[in-house]
Amino acid sequence: MLEQLENVNSYGSLFVTDNRHPCILVSMDGVIAEANFLFCKKFSLGQNDNFLSLLKRDGLRSWNDFKQECTETKEIILDDLALISEGNVECLCKTNIFYSNQTQQALVTFVLPSICTELPIADYLGYFTHASRLTMIVNREGHIIDVNNRISELFNLTRNAVIGKRAQSLYRKFNTQKRNAEAQYEAYIKTLHTIGEVTIKERFEDEPNTIQFFEIHAVYNSDSDLYIVEIQDCTEIEMLRRKLDHSGSLSTVGQMAASIAHEIRNPMTTLKGFVQLMEVTATGDTAKYLSVVDDELKRMEAILNEMLMLSKPSEEKISEFSLGVLITKVLEIMKPKAMFESIHIDWQDASFCNSMIYSNADKIKQVLLNVFKNAFEAMEPGGVLTLKLEKAEGTSFTLSVTDTGKGMTPLQIKNIFMPFFTSKPEGTGLGLPFVLKTMEDLGGAVAVSSVAGKGTTFTLVFPQHYLESCVIIDQSSAN
């Protein structure tokens, strides 16, 4: 214990966890550095107040005697320290004092007589009812005997609908792996009895497209033979963590791309040169085989270029241009492919002059080409590509790209932005990760919705201003 007192962080740890008694962290002059809830409630004092004002004459004498003896780290117990509690009532209490010579502070815990420490039952009920987390009390048999009002906020259930039910039935709603739910529940209960408390994180899926994550903290009280269970919604934190993990995977792909480019490009350039020389004099089957080799080398180069797009940081070539005009020019590039595959493009935009934005036109052009190319490849001849550009709320534009292709399953939707994930035989799985990375780099966003057998809609959000502090280097429209 004395070794812990040498570090002020240890004080804080002891201080926070001891909520059974009034407790303060003070200097030797009596100035309060920290005070727990029970001390503040009982004595109406807090941080920066002087606790010596509570002491009677005998109590002051005991404190001064202790102060003079403090030449090194030590702990003492004062059995009858005279002080004044709330209501100007004098009482004697046992006081535990831990002094650190390094910080020259003391942790003082007041063990008050029971008549002074009992709180009205209404205070406990009020805390339980209005606690920030969903809190349940469960008996040894696993039945919920009480729950606070947070149950309606998290699960849209009433207290009456839950009280009396088994906690195990509520747990099943968290665990989407139905086959393992029973075994996992038993394992948690066993751990709870062994170490007294356990914290787990579970996934809750009320509907196929509504996923939440909850942190469940349970404590077993052997004296009362009851479980106290707290549940907190941590969906936002979990989603942010997953987004960071995804960003990390894109960064890893970028590093791989740079390494692969260095290792492959030199021998590939040599191969292309020899193939071109041989094609000049080749005839018959040899010419046919060399043509195949040349096509495959071009495919390798295309894959390499897609990977390099992920590895290169977005260049801040910011210019002012019409997003509507840029979309039209990209569609002109795609028009021959659309005619060859009998795909109709439905694009009517009458607001070219109203869709001016400050952004990187080259990067946005690459994004549009990737999205349009994916839409074309998802459709059969006779399909329809529908584009709609709208001014969104605030200072941004929304472009929806809808195809009449085969659509995607929920699993495909969840994974389409992961590097190397593809459902196409000749796909690389790098186009959509590039789209996501580029849009995020430009301050925009990407969303996708799909119905299997009916089609898919990609929604791209373009901010009107990329960076307020950026320098406009080109005032011309996008090429």
C-alpha positions in Angstrom: 0.0 0.0 0.0 2.8 2.5 0.9 4.5 1.9 -2.4 1.2 2.9 -4.2 1.1 6.2 -2.3 4.3 7.4 -3.9 2.4 8.0 -7.2 -0.4 10.6 -7.3 -2.2 8.3 -9.9 -2.5 5.7 -7.2 -4.2 8.2 -5.0 -6.7 8.8 -7.8 -7.3 5.1 -8.2 -8.0 4.6 -4.5 -10.0 7.7 -4.4 -12.4 6.9 -7.3 -13.0 3.3 -6.2 -13.8 4.0 -2.5 -17.4 5.1 -2.6 -18.4 3.4 0.6 -17.1 6.2 2.8 -16.6 10.0 2.6 -13.1 10.4 1.1 -10.8 13.4 0.3 -7.4 14.0 -1.1 -5.9 17.0 0.7 -2.7 19.0 1.2 -1.2 19.2 4.7 -2.8 22.6 5.1 -6.2 21.0 4.7 -7.0 22.3 1.2 -9.1 19.7 -0.7 -7.7 18.6 -4.1 -10.4 15.9 -4.7 -13.6 14.8 -2.9 -15.9 11.9 -3.6 -19.7 12.2 -3.8 -20.4 11.0 -0.2 -18.0 13.6 1.3 -19.6 16.5 -0.7 -23.1 15.4 0.3 -22.4 14.8 3.9 -20.2 17.9 4.7 -21.2 20.4 1.9 -17.6 20.9 1.0 -15.7 20.2 -2.2 -12.6 21.0 -4.3 -10.4 23.9 -3.0 -12.4 24.1 0.3 -10.5 23.6 3.6 -11.6 20.5 5.5 -10.0 21.8 8.7 -13.2 23.9 9.2 -15.0 20.7 10.0 -12.7 19.8 13.0 -13.4 20.6 16.6 -10.6 21.7 18.9 -9.5 18.1 19.7 -9.7 17.2 16.0 -7.4 20.1 15.1 -4.9 19.1 17.7 -4.9 15.5 16.4 -4.3 16.8 12.8 -1.5 19.1 13.8 0.2 16.3 15.7 0.0 14.1 12.6 1.3 16.9 10.4 4.4 17.4 12.5 5.2 13.6 12.4 4.9 13.5 8.6 8.6 13.3 7.5 8.1 10.2 5.3 5.4 8.2 3.5 3.2 6.6 6.2 -0.3 5.6 7.1 -2.1 6.0 10.4 -5.5 5.5 11.9 -7.2 8.1 14.2 -9.9 6.3 16.1 -11.9 9.3 17.4 -11.5 12.4 15.2 -14.0 15.0 16.4 -15.7 16.8 13.5 -19.0 18.5 12.5 -21.2 16.8 9.9 -24.3 18.2 8.2 -26.8 20.0 10.3 -24.0 21.2 12.6 -24.0 17.9 14.4 -20.8 16.8 16.2 -19.7 13.2 15.8 -16.6 11.1 16.4 -15.4 8.9 13.6 -12.6 6.6 12.7 -10.2 8.2 10.2 -7.8 6.4 7.9 -5.0 8.6 6.7 -2.4 7.7 4.0 0.3 10.3 3.5 2.7 10.5 0.5 6.0 12.3 1.2 6.6 12.6 -2.6 3.3 14.5 -3.3 2.9 15.9 0.2 -0.8 15.0 0.1 -2.9 12.8 2.2 -5.8 10.5 1.3 -8.3 10.8 4.2 -11.2 8.3 4.6 -13.9 9.0 7.2 -15.5 5.8 8.6 -18.6 7.5 10.1 -21.0 5.9 12.6 -23.8 4.1 10.9 -26.3 6.8 11.9 -24.2 9.3 9.9 -23.7 7.1 6.7 -27.1 5.8 6.0 -28.7 7.5 3.0 -32.4 7.7 2.4 -33.7 4.9 0.2 -35.2 7.5 -2.1 -31.6 8.6 -3.0 -30.7 5.1 -4.1 -34.0 4.7 -6.1 -33.5 8.1 -7.8 -29.9 7.2 -8.9 -31.1 3.8 -10.2 -34.0 5.2 -12.1 -32.1 8.1 -13.7 -28.7 6.4 -14.3 -27.2 7.2 -17.7 -26.9 3.4 -18.5 -29.5 0.7 -18.7 -29.3 -1.0 -15.3 -30.9 -4.3 -14.3 -31.0 -6.3 -11.1 -31.1 -10.0 -11.7 -31.5 -12.7 -9.0 -29.6 -16.0 -8.7 -32.2 -17.9 -10.7 -31.6 -15.4 -13.6 -34.9 -13.5 -13.4 -34.9 -9.7 -13.8 -36.3 -8.3 -10.6 -35.9 -4.6 -11.5 -34.7 -2.4 -14.4 -34.5 1.3 -14.9 -36.3 3.4 -17.5 -33.4 3.2 -20.1 -34.9 -0.1 -21.3 -37.4 1.8 -23.4 -34.7 4.0 -25.0 -32.5 1.2 -26.1 -34.9 -1.6 -26.9 -38.3 0.0 -27.0 -39.5 -2.2 -24.2 -41.4 -1.3 -21.0 -40.3 -2.1 -17.5 -43.4 -4.3 -17.0 -42.6 -6.3 -20.1 -39.1 -7.2 -18.8 -39.5 -7.6 -15.0 -39.9 -11.2 -14.1 -38.5 -12.5 -17.4 -35.3 -14.4 -17.6 -32.1 -12.4 -18.4 -31.1 -15.2 -20.7 -34.0 -14.6 -23.0 -32.9 -10.9 -23.3 -29.3 -12.0 -24.0 -30.4 -14.1 -27.0 -31.5 -10.8 -28.7 -27.9 -9.6 -28.5 -26.2 -12.7 -29.9 -26.8 -13.2 -33.6 -25.0 -16.6 -33.5 -28.0 -18.6 -32.3 -26.1 -21.9 -32.1 -23.5 -20.6 -29.7 -25.8 -18.3 -27.6 -26.5 -20.8 -24.8 -22.8 -21.9 -24.5 -21.6 -18.3 -24.4 -24.2 -17.3 -21.8 -23.1 -20.2 -19.5 -19.5 -19.2 -20.0 -20.2 -15.6 -19.0 -22.1 -16.7 -15.8 -19.2 -19.0 -14.9 -16.7 -16.2 -15.3 -18.9 -13.9 -13.3 -19.0 -16.2 -10.4 -15.2 -16.8 -10.6 -13.9 -13.2 -10.7 -17.0 -11.3 -9.6 -17.4 -9.2 -12.7 -17.2 -9.4 -16.5 -17.5 -7.0 -19.4 -18.5 -8.2 -22.9 -19.4 -6.5 -26.2 -22.3 -7.9 -28.2 -23.9 -7.2 -31.6 -27.7 -6.6 -31.7 -29.5 -6.9 -35.0 -33.2 -6.0 -34.6 -33.7 -5.8 -38.4 -31.4 -6.9 -41.3 -30.3 -3.3 -41.9 -30.4 -2.1 -38.2 -27.2 -3.2 -36.4 -26.2 -1.9 -32.9 -23.3 -2.8 -30.6 -23.7 -2.8 -26.8 -21.2 -3.1 -23.9 -22.6 -5.2 -21.1 -20.9 -5.0 -17.7 -22.1 -7.4 -15.0 -21.2 -7.6 -11.3 -22.1 -10.4 -8.9 -22.7 -9.5 -5.3 -22.2 -12.6 -3.1 -23.7 -10.9 0.0 -27.1 -10.3 -1.6 -26.7 -13.1 -4.2 -27.7 -10.6 -6.9 -26.3 -9.6 -10.3 -26.1 -5.9 -11.3 -26.0 -5.6 -15.1 -25.3 -2.3 -16.9 -25.7 -2.0 -20.7 -24.4 0.9 -22.8 -24.9 1.6 -26.5 -21.4 1.8 -28.1 -22.5 1.6 -31.8 -21.0 4.9 -32.8 -17.6 4.1 -31.2 -17.6 0.6 -32.8 -18.4 2.0 -36.2 -15.6 4.6 -35.9 -13.2 1.9 -34.9 -14.2 -0.2 -37.9 -13.8 2.8 -40.2 -10.3 3.4 -38.8 -9.5 -0.3 -39.4 -10.8 0.0 -43.0 -8.7 3.2 -43.5 -5.7 1.2 -42.2 -6.3 -1.6 -44.7 -6.4 1.0 -47.6 -3.1 2.4 -46.3 -1.6 -1.1 -46.3 -2.8 -1.7 -49.9 -1.1 1.6 -50.9 2.2 0.5 -49.4 1.8 -2.9 -51.2 1.1 -1.1 -54.5 4.2 1.0 -54.3 6.3 -2.0 -53.6 4.7 -4.1 -56.3 5.1 -1.2 -58.8 8.8 -1.1 -58.1 9.3 -4.9 -58.5 7.1 -5.5 -61.5 7.3 -2.5 -63.8 11.0 -2.9 -64.8 10.6 -6.6 -66.0 7.2 -5.8 -67.5 8.7 -3.0 -69.6 11.4 -5.4 -70.8 8.8 -8.0 -71.8 6.7 -5.4 -73.7 9.7 -4.3 -75.6 10.7 -7.8 -76.8 7.1 -8.6 -77.7 6.8 -5.5 -79.8 10.1 -6.5 -81.6 9.0 -10.0 -82.2 5.6 -8.9 -83.5 7.3 -7.1 -86.4 8.6 -10.4 -88.0 6.1 -12.9 -86.5 3.7 -14.8 -88.7 0.9 -17.4 -88.3 0.5 -18.9 -84.8 3.5 -17.0 -83.5 1.8 -13.7 -84.2 -1.4 -14.9 -82.6 0.4 -16.0 -79.4 2.3 -12.8 -79.2 -1.0 -10.9 -79.5 -2.3 -12.8 -76.5 0.9 -12.1 -74.5 0.6 -8.4 -75.4 -3.1 -8.4 -74.2 -2.2 -10.0 -70.9 0.7 -7.5 -70.4 -1.8 -4.7 -70.9 -4.1 -6.2 -68.4 -1.3 -6.5 -65.9 -0.5 -2.9 -66.4 -4.1 -1.9 -65.9 -4.2 -3.8 -62.6 -1.0 -2.1 -61.5 -2.3 1.3 -62.4 -5.5 0.7 -60.3 -3.3 -0.2 -57.3 -1.2 2.9 -57.8 -4.3 5.0 -57.6 -4.7 3.8 -54.0 -1.1 4.4 -53.1 -0.9 8.0 -54.4 -2.1 10.8 -52.1 -4.8 13.0 -53.7 -3.1 16.0 -55.3 -4.7 19.2 -54.3 -5.3 20.6 -57.8 -8.3 22.6 -56.7 -10.3 24.5 -59.3 -13.7 25.9 -59.8 -15.8 24.0 -62.3 -19.4 22.9 -63.0 -20.1 19.4 -61.6 -22.9 19.0 -64.2 -20.6 19.8 -67.1 -18.0 17.3 -65.8 -20.6 14.6 -65.5 -21.7 15.2 -69.1 -18.2 15.0 -70.4 -17.5 11.8 -68.6 -20.7 10.4 -70.1 -19.4 11.3 -73.5 -16.5 9.1 -72.9 -18.8 6.2 -71.9 -21.2 6.7 -74.7 -19.5 4.4 -77.2 -19.5 1.6 -74.6 -23.2 2.3 -73.9 -24.1 2.1 -77.6 -22.1 -1.1 -78.1 -23.9 -2.8 -75.1 -27.3 -1.3 -75.9 -27.5 0.6 -72.6 -29.7 3.7 -72.3 -28.4 6.7 -70.3 -31.1 8.8 -68.7 -29.3 12.1 -67.8 -31.1 15.5 -68.0 -29.5 18.3 -66.1 -30.7 21.8 -66.5 -28.6 23.3 -63.7 -25.1 23.4 -65.1 -24.6 27.0 -64.1 -25.8 26.3 -60.6 -23.6 23.3 -59.8 -20.3 25.1 -59.5 -17.9 23.6 -56.9 -14.3 24.0 -55.8 -12.6 20.6 -55.9 -10.2 18.3 -57.7 -11.8 17.8 -61.2 -9.3 15.1 -62.2 -10.0 13.0 -59.1 -13.7 13.4 -59.5 -13.5 12.3 -63.1 -11.7 9.1 -62.1 -14.4 8.5 -59.4 -17.2 8.9 -62.0 -15.5 6.7 -64.5 -15.2 3.9 -61.9 -18.8 4.2 -60.8 -20.2 4.3 -64.3 -18.0 1.4 -65.4 -19.3 -0.7 -62.5 -22.9 0.1 -63.4 -22.4 -0.8 -67.1 -20.8 -4.1 -66.1 -23.7 -5.0 -63.8 -26.4 -4.6 -66.5 -27.5 -6.8 -69.4 -28.1 -5.3 -72.9 -31.1 -3.0 -72.8 -30.4 -1.8 -69.3 -31.0 1.8 -68.1 -28.5 4.0 -66.3 -30.3 6.9 -64.5 -28.4 9.9 -63.1 -29.8 12.7 -61.0 -27.9 15.7 -59.7 -29.5 17.7 -56.9 -28.5 20.5 -54.5 -28.4 18.9 -51.0 -28.9 20.7 -47.7 -26.1 23.1 -46.9 -23.3 23.6 -49.4 -23.1 20.3 -51.2 -24.5 18.4 -54.2 -25.8 14.8 -54.4 -25.4 12.6 -57.5 -27.4 9.4 -57.6 -26.3 6.7 -60.1 -29.0 4.0 -60.5 -28.6 0.9 -62.7 -31.1 -1.8 -63.6 -28.6 -4.6 -63.0 -28.7 -7.8 -61.0 -28.3 -5.9 -57.7 -26.3 -7.1 -54.6 -26.9 -9.2 -51.6 -26.5 -7.6 -48.1 -23.2 -9.4 -47.7 -21.9 -7.9 -50.9 -23.0 -4.4 -49.9 -21.1 -4.7 -46.6 -17.9 -5.7 -48.4 -17.8 -3.8 -51.7 -15.4 -1.1 -50.4 -12.9 -3.7 -49.0 -9.8 -4.0 -51.1 -9.7 -7.0 -53.5 -13.4 -7.9 -52.9 -15.1 -8.5 -56.3 -17.9 -10.6 -57.7 -16.7 -10.2 -61.3 -14.5 -12.9 -62.8 -12.0 -10.4 -64.2 -12.4 -7.8 -61.5 -9.5 -6.5 -59.3 -11.6 -5.3 -56.4 -9.8 -2.0 -56.3 -12.1 0.4 -58.1 -14.6 1.0 -55.3 -12.0 1.3 -52.6 -10.4 4.0 -54.8 -13.8 5.7 -55.1 -14.3 5.7 -51.3 -10.8 6.9 -50.5 -10.9 9.7 -53.0 -14.3 10.9 -52.0 -13.3 11.0 -48.3 -10.0 12.8 -49.2 -12.1 15.4 -51.0 -14.4 15.8 -48.1 -17.3 14.0 -49.7 -19.1 10.7 -49.0 -20.4 7.6 -50.7 -23.5 5.6 -49.9 -25.0 2.5 -51.6 -28.4 0.8 -51.7 -29.4 -2.3 -53.7 -32.2 -4.7 -54.2 -31.2 -8.1 -55.6 -32.6 -8.6 -59.0 -33.7 -5.0 -59.5 -30.6 -2.8 -59.4 -28.2 -0.7 -57.4 -28.0 3.0 -56.5 -24.7 4.8 -55.6 -25.1 8.2 -54.0 -22.1 10.5 -54.2 -22.0 13.6 -52.0 -19.8 16.4 -53.3 -19.0 19.4 -51.0 -19.3 22.8 -52.7 -16.0 23.9 -51.1 -13.1 21.4 -50.7 -11.0 23.5 -48.2 -11.7 27.1 -47.2 -7.9 27.7 -47.0 -7.0 26.2 -50.3 -5.5 28.2 -53.2 -7.4 28.2 -56.4 -4.8 27.4 -59.1 -7.1 27.1 -62.1 -10.3 29.0 -62.7 -11.2 27.1 -65.9 -13.9 24.5 -66.2 -13.0 20.8 -66.0 -11.7 19.2 -69.1 
